[in-house]
Amino acid sequence: MRGCVGEGGGSDDGVGQDLNELFDVVDADDRVIGRAPRGEVHARGLRHRAVHAFVVNATGRVFLHQRSLTKDTFPGRWNSSCAGHVGAGDDYDETMRRELEEELGLHVPAAGFGDPALQPQRLLKIEARPETGEEFVWVYRVASEGPFALNRDEIQRGDWFTPAEIDAWLARAPEEFATSFVFLWPLVRSQLGA
């Protein structure tokens, strides 16, 4: 693999996720039925919500990131451009904007403000299932050239790849990716316009 771009910012204290962060617990129809801490949601396999973004540049390359070794799930594995859980009381779109800012340093104004071409575009919603860690997932496409300011608490490194490079890598070493990425990539690849 070629050299990766983006030096991580953030702390270097090795602190992982806040296992007490509250998530909405949802039913099979994605309706909120309660709240529980991150640690309990993951340990018990409760349904909850998440977002994934695939950032695509003008040449059709897709930015992927390698998860921090301090992550509570899939540490050190490669994933979509950025991803995150929807916190208790939050919605998918505001979470997507927040995660882009927190993980990549990419500021996206609220809907209705700024250039509409730079707004995250909803591609598809995935039902909660084992491959997503029982997460309902909204998947977004984001147009950006970078550069990014990677948050080291979240991301070890990242780089741009062609879809063909991702296909070959995924076929050769699927264990290097988070299981949600392995599931999502074939579903979103043709929708990225890459």
Helices and strands as residue ranges (DSSP letters): E 8-9, E 22-26, E 32-37, H 38-44, E 48-56, E 62-67, E 78-79, E 82-85, H 92-99, I 100-104, G 116-118, E 121-126, G 130-132, E 135-143, E 150-151, E 155-161, H 163-172, G 174-176, H 179-188, G 189-191
